[in-house]
Amino acid sequence: MEAAQAAQAGAEAAAAAQAEAARQAHAQAEQARAGAGAATQAACDQASQARAAVTAAHAERDTALAAAASAATSAQDARDQAARLRDDHERHAAALAVARQAQLDALGEAITELRQRLNRAEADTAAERGERQRLTAHLQELTTRPASGRKTATP
């Protein structure tokens, strides 16, 4: 019976050792489950932070794209305005060239008319000078003739 008691005590010791090992395994499993839960929570938190960062990056990208589109529109408007100004300038320059040419033509005609008038006035002056010289010479001839050649008036 001693052997049976010893076997039973060995079996009880083995069962107690197995129970202790099972309790320790269960405790380790609980710790592992708690660690896994904490790791899962940390991973979920990191994923949430990453999603928030991605959302913020998308918002910044959208803002930058909107600013770029606005800048492109402003640049196109500036190019269009510059083209309009260039066209206006070309039209005004052409109109000024036409007006200047008209002024030059009018001045040329006025100069030609004035030259003609000057030439006529000089010709008239020369003719009058010639007549005056002829008359002066005739007057001198009349005043310098001898008295005998003059006809005397009878009283």
Secondary structure in CASP SS format (residue, H / E / C, confidence):
PFRMAT SS
TARGET T0000
AUTHOR 0000-0000-0000
METHOD secondary structure of the structure
MODEL  1
M C 1.00
E H 1.00
A H 1.00
A H 1.00
Q H 1.00
A H 1.00
A H 1.00
Q H 1.00
A H 1.00
G H 1.00
A H 1.00
E H 1.00
A H 1.00
A H 1.00
A H 1.00
A H 1.00
A H 1.00
Q H 1.00
A H 1.00
E H 1.00
A H 1.00
A H 1.00
R H 1.00
Q H 1.00
A H 1.00
H H 1.00
A H 1.00
Q H 1.00
A H 1.00
E H 1.00
Q H 1.00
A H 1.00
R H 1.00
A H 1.00
G H 1.00
A H 1.00
G H 1.00
A H 1.00
A H 1.00
T H 1.00
Q H 1.00
A H 1.00
A H 1.00
C H 1.00
D H 1.00
Q H 1.00
A H 1.00
S H 1.00
Q H 1.00
A H 1.00
R H 1.00
A H 1.00
A H 1.00
V H 1.00
T H 1.00
A H 1.00
A H 1.00
H H 1.00
A H 1.00
E H 1.00
R H 1.00
D H 1.00
T H 1.00
A H 1.00
L H 1.00
A H 1.00
A H 1.00
A H 1.00
A H 1.00
S H 1.00
A H 1.00
A H 1.00
T H 1.00
S H 1.00
A H 1.00
Q H 1.00
D H 1.00
A H 1.00
R H 1.00
D H 1.00
Q H 1.00
A H 1.00
A H 1.00
R H 1.00
L H 1.00
R H 1.00
D H 1.00
D H 1.00
H H 1.00
E H 1.00
R H 1.00
H H 1.00
A H 1.00
A H 1.00
A H 1.00
L H 1.00
A H 1.00
V H 1.00
A H 1.00
R H 1.00
Q H 1.00
A H 1.00
Q H 1.00
L H 1.00
D H 1.00
A H 1.00
L H 1.00
G H 1.00
E H 1.00
A H 1.00
I H 1.00
T H 1.00
E H 1.00
L H 1.00
R H 1.00
Q H 1.00
R H 1.00
L H 1.00
N H 1.00
R H 1.00
A H 1.00
E H 1.00
A H 1.00
D H 1.00
T H 1.00
A H 1.00
A H 1.00
E H 1.00
R H 1.00
G H 1.00
E H 1.00
R H 1.00
Q H 1.00
R H 1.00
L H 1.00
T H 1.00
A H 1.00
H H 1.00
L H 1.00
Q H 1.00
E H 1.00
L H 1.00
T H 1.00
T H 1.00
R C 1.00
P C 1.00
A H 1.00
S H 1.00
G H 1.00
R C 1.00
K C 1.00
T C 1.00
A C 1.00
T C 1.00
P C 1.00
END
